[in-house]
Amino acid sequence: MEGLNYIAAAIAVFGSALAAAYGNGKVISKTIESITRQPELSSELKGTMFIGVGIIEAVPILGIVIALLLIFM
């Protein structure tokens, strides 16, 4: 049963990385779309985008924590 922990950890890391990549792509594409529609708001939109990307990047960190718990517990 020890091998199943490694598989579960790999799935946790893969899933969280995939979700973060999708989320970042969505946030950045919508920000670029918004900037093309309203260029005067570009500085506000970029700031909001960086905050959103930072929050989304917490997902893979949590995935790594879960993977480490699965391996070492």
Order of alpha helices (4+ residues) and beta strands (2+ residues): alpha-alpha-alpha
